[in-house]
């Protein structure tokens, strides 16, 4: 169930990235709901959740920054596919 939510959030963030072409808004659109869901689930301590939140935000910023720097071609689709799978799995 959580993987489906992450996939939907990633697709929405990718759509936003196509419109804005800046890495910060889509990274926040992806990261903030995941952090809130993790907080509401109460599956980790506050310190652990803070650590997970920082990692999620950093990885999503890196992902969308790379997509912004390679806007076309095979590098773009490779980053989109491999990075997207990593974001969903992690």
C-alpha positions in Angstrom: 0.0 0.0 0.0 2.8 2.4 1.0 4.6 1.7 -2.3 1.6 2.7 -4.3 1.4 6.0 -2.4 5.0 6.6 -3.1 4.6 5.8 -6.7 1.6 8.2 -7.0 3.5 10.9 -5.2 6.5 10.4 -7.5 4.4 10.6 -10.6 2.8 13.8 -9.4 6.2 15.3 -8.6 7.5 14.3 -12.0 4.6 16.1 -13.6 5.3 19.2 -11.5 8.9 19.0 -12.5 8.0 19.0 -16.1 6.0 22.2 -15.5 8.4 24.0 -13.2 11.8 22.6 -14.2 13.2 23.4 -10.8 14.3 20.7 -8.3 12.9 22.1 -5.0 9.1 22.1 -5.5 8.8 18.5 -6.8 11.3 17.3 -4.1 9.1 18.9 -1.4 5.9 17.5 -3.1 7.4 14.0 -2.9 9.2 14.2 0.5 6.7 16.1 2.8 3.7 13.7 2.4 6.0 10.7 2.9 7.4 12.3 6.1 3.9 13.1 7.3 2.7 9.6 6.6 5.7 8.1 8.5 5.0 10.5 11.4 1.4 9.5 11.6 2.2 5.8 11.4 4.5 6.1 14.4 6.8 3.4 13.2 10.0 5.0 14.4 11.3 7.3 17.1 11.4 11.0 16.6 15.1 11.0 16.0 14.9 8.1 13.6 12.1 9.8 11.7 14.2 13.0 11.5 17.1 11.0 10.1 14.8 9.3 7.5 13.2 12.7 6.6 16.6 14.2 5.9 17.7 11.3 3.8 14.4 11.3 1.8 14.6 15.0 1.2 18.3 14.8 0.2 17.7 11.9 -2.2 14.6 13.5 -3.8 16.5 16.8 -4.2 19.4 15.0 -5.8 17.0 13.1 -8.1 15.2 16.2 -9.4 18.4 18.2 -9.6 19.9 15.5 -11.9 16.7 15.5 -14.0 17.0 19.2 -14.3 20.6 19.0 -15.5 20.0 16.3 -18.0 16.7 17.4 -19.6 16.7 15.1 -22.6 18.1 11.9 -24.0 19.0 8.5 -22.6 20.7 10.0 -19.5 17.3 11.6 -18.6 15.4 8.4 -18.9 18.1 6.4 -17.1 18.0 8.8 -14.2 14.2 8.8 -14.2 13.9 5.0 -14.2 16.8 4.0 -11.8 16.3 7.0 -9.5 12.6 6.6 -9.4 12.9 2.9 -8.5 15.3 3.7 -5.7 13.1 6.5 -4.3 10.1 4.1 -4.3 12.0 1.2 -2.7 13.8 3.4 -0.1 
